[in-house]
Amino acid sequence: MPRDGERAPFPAACGGKRDNPMKVLTGSFQCESNSFCDDVATENDFEVHYGNDAAQKLAATRYFEENGIETVPMVFASALPSGEVAYSAYQYFEGIFLEKIREQKAFDGIYIYFHGSMYVEGHGCGEELLTTAIRREIGDGIPISAALDFHATLSDQFYRNVNAVNGFRTAPHTDHDDTERRAARSLIECMKRNITPRLQRVRVPFLGADASVTANEPYLSVTKELKRLDAEDHVISCAFFNGHAWYDAPHTGACAVVADLDSETAFAEAMRLAKVFWEHKEGAVFEGAMPADEAVDYSLAQNGGLIFVNDSGDNTTAGAWGAGTLMLRKYLEKGADGVLVCGIFDPAVTSELLQSKPGEKRHIVLCKGKHTAQEIETGLDVTVKSSGIVCGWAGDEVGEGVVAESGGIDILITNARAAFTTLRHFEKMGIDPRDYRIIVLKMGYLFPRLRDISEQAVVALTPGQSTNDFSQIGFRRAPDRLYPACTDIRWEEIEAEAKRRRL
């Protein structure tokens, strides 16, 4: 076995040492899982690219090439946040990764862009499953570096399988490419130094969800610490993950992670990151959030242009189904006008309305047969206005939608789960958002590119699969004691547990 921080020789299966240039295998496998959503993501829910198309999807590709390193793309597979991932879908993509690895006779490192909160049906942490399978194939001597979302929720075994992790430092997320470049740089450091460092992590019992906006504390102080570590030559990677609040697992919560040439230093720095976070945790407050009825009244009282209202309990970007009609019913009850309720997912109704011409009147039933707090059967007489294309997370065309009017309110109904996060998403539907005074979105907070349209936004604390009222969530596997539900947790408890369970 190699000494701590030292890289072992290539296993024979990977072809042994090679002449330069160095070669890196790259890929991505992403789906953010909401354990409280009944939906299961299948193979068909993933956007999949191979070859040069897969390479171009990764910002790391250019960084590697600029540093004289050959890249071989394996696969890029990404799905919209959903429920758990079907094991058959996981097996399919695992098979692709392993096949691509076996095709290469020699390589120097592996780079994978994960989300970090994939829960595979019946098996748990998907990132652990894949990296364990890869380690069985390549042994312990080749470094693996991962780029991850700020909301990553990862098992201990995952951290044992990889040698460097870097995560987003923004929420809402704006540093995807920068995170990829940092993860690529970490892998290059491992390869050039001929090391496979051992990660150290300190878990923090904290649930933040949509209140965790990195423009506020504790993230301002944590990011300052991360930047300090970035400048240290002995630090290979550093990250702080807020975790995914609707991911039900023993490792649910926040986590500080550091890779260093020395494991003792790595553990000490991870502990410092965790403590800085804990000392400033009260800064994680939900700005602009209020109960649903208050949010409706507040938005109707505004006269200063367009305001976005986020239906946080049915947030598709957190894996919720996006079919809820609660906010639609509330605006109808108020007799409101100038309102667009955006992105209600109902394939059957969408198909029905696509057969209609503009101006035709129809009776529809949304969420028929559903009985949760969000998904109550809602019958409406509507007039069809227009139809268009629904775009996915990356701007690709994923389905169709219809705009219909009822009681003075426009309703956008889609046959694909989607998040309207940019002006392009509206334009592909033939909608100018500035034609409305209120737009209801299936989100937890306002995404940055929507702020170019309007800075005004409010979060409606609605019930549903992504509710921010954690007392409504039936956790079965998560730790019993998590802040803010438990306010008596002391730092000394966290420190003692981290030392006891040190990797």
C-alpha positions in Angstrom: 0.0 0.0 0.0 1.3 3.5 -0.7 2.1 5.8 2.2 -0.4 8.6 3.0 -0.3 11.2 0.2 1.9 9.0 -2.1 0.7 7.7 -5.4 1.1 4.0 -6.1 2.3 2.6 -9.5 -0.3 2.1 -12.2 -2.0 -1.3 -11.9 -1.1 -3.6 -14.8 -4.8 -3.5 -16.0 -4.3 0.1 -16.9 -1.1 -0.3 -18.8 1.5 0.9 -16.4 3.5 4.2 -16.6 3.5 6.0 -19.9 5.3 8.8 -21.7 3.8 12.3 -21.8 1.5 13.8 -22.6 -0.6 12.8 -19.6 -4.1 11.5 -20.3 -7.3 12.0 -18.3 -10.6 10.3 -18.7 -13.5 12.7 -18.2 -17.2 12.3 -17.6 -20.4 13.4 -15.8 -23.2 11.6 -14.1 -25.8 13.9 -12.4 -29.2 13.7 -10.9 -30.2 15.5 -7.7 -32.6 13.1 -5.8 -35.5 14.2 -3.6 -36.3 11.3 -1.3 -39.8 12.6 -0.8 -40.8 12.7 -4.4 -42.5 9.5 -5.7 -41.1 9.9 -9.1 -38.2 7.6 -10.1 -35.6 8.8 -12.7 -35.1 6.2 -15.5 -32.5 6.0 -18.2 -34.8 8.1 -20.5 -34.8 11.0 -18.1 -31.0 11.7 -18.7 -29.6 14.0 -21.3 -26.7 11.9 -22.7 -23.8 12.9 -24.8 -20.7 11.0 -26.1 -17.4 11.8 -27.7 -16.7 15.5 -28.6 -20.2 16.5 -27.6 -19.6 15.2 -24.1 -16.2 16.9 -24.0 -17.7 20.2 -24.9 -20.3 19.9 -22.1 -17.4 20.0 -19.6 -15.6 23.3 -18.8 -12.7 21.2 -17.5 -11.9 19.9 -21.0 -10.4 23.2 -22.1 -8.5 23.6 -18.8 -6.9 20.2 -19.2 -6.0 21.0 -22.9 -4.5 24.4 -22.0 -2.2 22.5 -19.6 -1.1 20.0 -22.2 -3.2 17.1 -21.0 -5.0 14.8 -23.4 -8.7 14.2 -22.5 -10.8 11.2 -23.4 -14.5 11.7 -22.7 -16.4 8.8 -21.4 -20.1 10.0 -21.2 -22.0 13.1 -20.1 -25.3 12.1 -18.5 -27.5 14.6 -16.6 -31.1 14.6 -15.5 -33.4 17.2 -14.0 -33.7 16.9 -10.2 -36.1 14.1 -9.5 -36.9 11.4 -7.0 -34.6 8.5 -6.6 -32.7 7.0 -9.6 -33.8 3.6 -10.8 -31.2 1.0 -10.1 -31.5 -0.2 -13.7 -30.7 3.3 -14.9 -27.7 3.5 -12.6 -26.4 0.1 -13.9 -26.8 1.3 -17.5 -24.5 4.3 -17.0 -22.1 2.5 -14.7 -21.6 0.0 -17.6 -20.8 2.8 -20.0 -18.2 4.3 -17.6 -16.5 0.9 -17.0 -16.5 0.1 -20.7 -14.8 3.4 -21.6 -12.2 2.8 -18.9 -11.4 -0.7 -20.2 -10.9 0.7 -23.7 -8.0 2.8 -22.5 -4.7 1.0 -22.1 -3.1 3.7 -20.0 -4.2 7.0 -18.4 -3.1 9.2 -15.5 -6.3 10.4 -13.8 -10.1 10.4 -13.8 -12.3 13.5 -13.7 -16.0 13.3 -13.0 -18.6 16.1 -12.7 -21.3 14.9 -10.3 -24.2 16.6 -8.6 -23.4 14.9 -5.3 -27.0 14.0 -4.1 -27.9 11.1 -6.3 -29.8 8.4 -4.3 -30.1 5.1 -6.2 -33.3 3.1 -5.5 -32.5 0.5 -2.9 -28.8 1.2 -2.9 -28.1 4.7 -1.5 -25.4 7.1 -2.6 -25.0 6.8 -6.4 -21.7 8.7 -6.4 -20.3 6.1 -4.0 -21.6 3.2 -6.1 -19.9 4.5 -9.3 -16.6 5.5 -7.7 -16.5 2.1 -5.9 -17.0 0.3 -9.2 -14.3 2.4 -10.8 -11.9 1.7 -8.0 -12.5 -2.0 -8.4 -11.5 -1.6 -12.0 -8.4 0.7 -11.7 -7.1 0.1 -8.2 -6.0 2.7 -5.7 -3.1 4.2 -7.7 -4.8 6.5 -10.1 -6.2 9.8 -8.7 -9.9 10.7 -9.1 -11.1 14.3 -8.8 -14.7 15.3 -8.6 -16.5 18.6 -9.3 -19.7 18.8 -7.2 -22.8 21.0 -6.5 -23.0 23.1 -3.4 -25.9 20.8 -2.3 -23.9 17.6 -2.5 -24.7 15.0 0.2 -22.1 12.3 0.1 -21.2 9.1 2.0 -18.0 8.4 3.8 -17.1 5.7 1.3 -17.3 8.2 -1.6 -14.8 10.4 0.2 -12.5 7.3 0.6 -12.8 6.5 -3.1 -11.7 9.9 -4.5 -8.6 12.1 -3.9 -9.9 15.6 -4.5 -13.3 17.3 -4.4 -14.3 20.9 -5.3 -17.8 22.3 -5.0 -19.8 25.3 -6.1 -19.3 28.3 -3.8 -22.5 30.1 -4.9 -26.2 29.7 -4.3 -27.9 30.6 -6.5 -25.2 28.9 -8.6 -23.1 31.0 -10.9 -19.6 29.3 -10.6 -20.2 26.0 -12.4 -17.2 26.5 -14.8 -14.9 27.9 -12.1 -15.7 24.8 -10.0 -14.8 22.5 -12.8 -11.5 24.3 -13.4 -10.6 24.0 -9.7 -11.4 20.3 -9.8 -9.3 19.9 -12.9 -6.4 21.8 -11.3 -6.6 19.5 -8.3 -6.3 16.5 -10.5 -3.3 17.9 -12.3 -1.7 18.6 -9.0 -2.2 14.9 -8.0 -0.8 13.7 -11.3 2.3 16.0 -11.4 3.1 15.3 -7.7 2.5 11.6 -8.2 0.2 11.5 -5.2 -3.2 10.1 -4.2 -4.1 12.2 -1.1 -6.6 11.0 1.5 -9.6 13.3 2.0 -10.6 14.4 5.4 -14.2 15.5 6.2 -16.0 17.0 9.1 -19.8 16.7 9.1 -22.0 19.5 10.4 -25.6 18.7 11.6 -27.3 21.4 9.7 -30.3 21.7 7.3 -30.3 24.9 5.3 -32.2 24.3 2.1 -33.3 27.5 0.2 -32.3 29.7 3.2 -28.7 29.0 2.3 -27.8 31.9 0.0 -24.1 32.4 -0.2 -24.3 36.2 -0.3 -25.0 35.9 3.5 -23.4 34.3 6.5 -22.2 31.8 7.3 -21.1 31.4 3.7 -19.3 34.7 3.4 -16.9 33.6 6.2 -16.6 30.0 4.9 -15.8 31.2 1.3 -13.1 33.5 2.8 -11.5 30.4 4.4 -11.8 28.4 1.2 -10.0 31.2 -0.7 -7.3 31.2 1.9 -6.8 27.4 1.5 -6.8 27.8 -2.3 -3.6 29.8 -2.0 -1.8 27.2 0.1 0.6 25.1 -2.0 0.1 22.0 0.3 -3.7 22.0 -0.2 -4.9 19.9 -3.1 -8.6 20.7 -2.8 -11.1 22.2 -0.3 -14.9 22.5 -0.3 -17.9 23.1 1.9 -21.1 21.4 1.0 -24.4 22.7 2.4 -26.1 19.4 1.6 -29.5 18.6 0.1 -32.2 19.0 2.7 -34.7 16.6 1.0 -32.1 13.8 0.7 -32.9 11.2 3.4 -29.7 9.4 4.3 -27.5 8.9 7.4 -25.1 11.5 5.9 -27.8 14.2 5.4 -26.4 17.6 6.4 -23.5 19.9 5.7 -19.9 18.9 5.4 -16.4 20.5 5.2 -13.8 18.5 3.1 -10.1 19.1 2.6 -7.3 17.2 0.7 -3.8 18.1 1.8 -0.3 16.6 1.4 -0.6 15.8 5.1 -3.7 14.1 6.5 -3.3 15.8 9.9 -3.3 19.2 8.3 -6.2 18.2 6.1 -8.3 17.2 9.1 -7.4 20.3 11.1 -8.4 22.6 8.2 -11.6 20.7 7.6 -12.4 21.2 11.3 -11.6 24.9 11.1 -14.0 25.3 8.1 -16.7 23.5 10.0 -16.2 25.6 13.1 -16.3 28.9 11.1 -19.6 27.7 9.6 -21.1 26.7 12.9 -20.1 30.0 14.6 -22.0 32.0 11.9 -24.9 29.6 11.3 -27.5 32.1 12.5 -26.8 34.2 9.5 -28.6 31.6 7.3 -32.0 33.3 7.3 -34.7 33.1 4.7 -34.9 36.5 3.0 -38.1 37.5 1.4 -39.9 34.3 2.6 -43.5 34.3 3.9 -46.5 32.0 4.1 -48.3 31.4 0.9 -51.3 33.6 1.6 -49.0 36.5 2.6 -46.9 36.0 -0.5 -50.0 36.3 -2.7 -51.3 39.4 -0.9 -47.8 41.0 -0.9 -47.3 40.4 -4.7 -50.8 41.8 -5.5 -50.0 45.0 -3.5 -46.8 45.8 -5.5 -47.1 48.4 -8.2 -43.4 48.7 -9.2 -43.3 46.3 -12.1 -42.9 42.6 -12.4 -42.5 40.5 -9.2 -41.6 36.8 -9.2 -43.3 34.5 -6.6 -41.4 31.3 -5.9 -43.6 28.2 -5.1 -40.9 26.7 -2.9 -42.7 23.6 -1.8 -43.2 22.4 -5.4 -39.7 23.4 -6.6 -38.6 21.3 -9.6 -35.0 22.4 -9.1 -35.1 20.5 -5.8 -36.7 17.4 -7.3 -40.3 18.2 -6.7 -42.9 17.1 -9.3 -44.0 20.6 -10.3 -47.6 19.7 -10.8 -49.1 21.6 -7.8 -52.0 24.0 -8.3 -52.1 25.5 -4.8 -50.7 29.0 -5.9 -52.9 29.0 -9.0 -56.0 28.4 -6.9 -55.0 31.2 -4.5 -54.7 33.8 -7.3 -57.9 32.7 -8.8 -59.7 33.1 -5.5 -58.4 36.7 -5.4 -59.7 37.5 -8.9 -56.2 38.6 -9.9 -55.1 39.6 -13.4 -51.7 40.2 -15.0 -50.6 36.9 -13.5 -48.7 34.0 -15.1 -48.5 30.7 -13.3 -45.5 29.1 -14.9 -44.7 25.5 -15.5 -47.5 23.3 -14.2 -46.5 19.8 -15.2 -49.3 17.8 -16.7 -48.6 15.7 -19.8 -52.2 14.6 -20.4 -53.7 18.1 -20.2 -50.9 19.4 -22.4 -51.5 16.8 -25.0 -55.2 17.6 -25.0 -54.6 21.4 -25.3 -52.1 20.9 -28.1 -54.9 19.6 -30.3 -56.8 22.9 -29.8 -56.4 26.1 -31.8 -55.9 29.5 -30.2 -59.2 30.9 -29.0 -60.8 27.5 -28.4 -62.4 26.9 -25.0 -61.8 23.7 -23.0 -62.6 22.3 -19.6 -59.5 20.7 -18.0 -58.7 19.0 -14.8 -55.2 19.5 -13.5 -53.6 17.0 -11.0 -56.5 14.6 -11.3 -56.3 11.9 -8.7 -53.6 13.4 -6.6 -54.1 13.9 -2.9 -51.1 15.7 -1.4 -51.2 19.2 0.0 -50.0 20.6 -3.4 -51.6 18.3 -5.9 -55.4 18.7 -5.4 -57.7 18.1 -8.3 -58.4 21.4 -9.9 -61.1 21.8 -12.6 -60.9 24.8 -14.9 -62.6 26.3 -17.9 -59.8 27.7 -20.1 -59.2 29.5 -23.3 -56.2 28.3 -25.3 -53.8 31.2 -26.1 -50.6 29.7 -27.6 -48.1 26.9 -27.6 -44.4 26.6 -27.7 -41.2 24.7 -26.8 -40.2 23.8 -23.3 -36.4 24.0 -22.6 -34.5 21.9 -20.1 -31.9 22.9 -17.6 -29.1 23.4 -20.2 -31.4 25.2 -22.7 -32.0 22.1 -24.8 -35.6 21.4 -26.1 -37.2 18.8 -23.9 -41.0 19.1 -24.6 -43.9 21.3 -25.4 -46.2 23.6 -23.4 -49.5 25.5 -23.8 -50.5 28.8 -22.4 -54.2 28.9 -21.4 -56.2 31.6 -19.7 -58.7 31.1 -16.9 -60.4 33.8 -14.8 -57.9 36.4 -16.1 -54.8 34.4 -15.2 -52.5 32.8 -17.7 -51.4 29.2 -17.0 -48.4 27.6 -18.6 -48.9 23.8 -18.7 -46.1 21.5 -19.9 -45.5 17.9 -20.8 -42.0 18.0 -19.4 -40.8 18.9 -16.0 -38.9 22.1 -16.3 -37.5 25.2 -14.5 -37.9 28.6 -16.1 -34.6 30.1 -15.1 -33.7 32.3 -18.0 -35.3 34.7 -20.5 -34.7 32.0 -23.2 -37.0 29.6 -21.4 -39.9 32.1 -21.7 -39.0 33.2 -25.3 -39.2 29.6 -26.5 -42.7 29.5 -25.2 -43.5 32.8 -27.0 -43.8 34.6 -23.7 -42.5 38.1 -22.8 -42.3 38.0 -19.0 -42.5 41.8 -18.9 -46.1 41.5 -20.1 -47.1 40.4 -16.6 -47.0 42.0 -13.1 -46.7 38.6 -11.3 -45.1 35.4 -12.4 -45.3 32.3 -10.2 -42.3 29.9 -10.6 -41.7 26.4 -9.3 -38.4 27.4 -7.5 -36.9 28.0 -4.1 -35.1 31.3 -5.0 -34.7 33.6 -7.9 -32.0 32.5 -10.3 -29.4 35.1 -11.3 -30.4 35.5 -15.0 -34.0 36.2 -14.0 -32.7 39.2 -11.9 -31.9 40.8 -15.3 -35.7 40.9 -15.9 -36.7 42.0 -12.4 -35.0 42.1 -9.0 -38.4 41.8 -7.2 -39.0 38.4 -5.8 -40.7 36.7 -2.8 -40.6 33.1 -1.6 -43.9 31.5 -0.8 -43.4 28.9 2.0 -45.8 26.4 0.4 -46.2 22.7 1.4 -45.0 20.0 -0.9 -42.2 17.7 -1.8 -39.6 20.4 -1.3 -41.1 22.2 1.7 -38.8 24.4 3.8 -40.8 23.4 6.9 -38.7 20.4 7.8 -41.2 19.4 10.5 -43.5 18.3 7.7 -40.8 16.0 6.3 -40.9 12.3 7.4 -37.2 11.6 7.6 -36.4 7.9 8.1 -32.7 7.6 7.6 -31.3 11.1 8.4 -29.6 11.9 11.7 -32.0 12.6 14.6 -30.3 15.8 15.6 -30.0 18.5 13.0 -30.0 22.3 13.4 -32.3 24.3 13.3 -34.8 21.6 14.5 -32.4 20.9 17.4 -31.0 24.2 18.8 -29.2 22.6 21.7 -26.4 21.1 19.6 -23.0 22.2 20.9 -19.8 22.6 18.8 -18.0 20.2 21.2 -20.4 17.4 20.2 -19.6 18.0 16.5 -15.8 18.1 17.2 -15.9 14.9 19.2 -17.9 13.1 16.6 -15.6 14.2 13.8 -12.6 12.9 15.7 -14.3 9.6 16.5 -15.4 9.0 12.9 -12.3 10.5 11.2 -11.6 8.9 7.8 
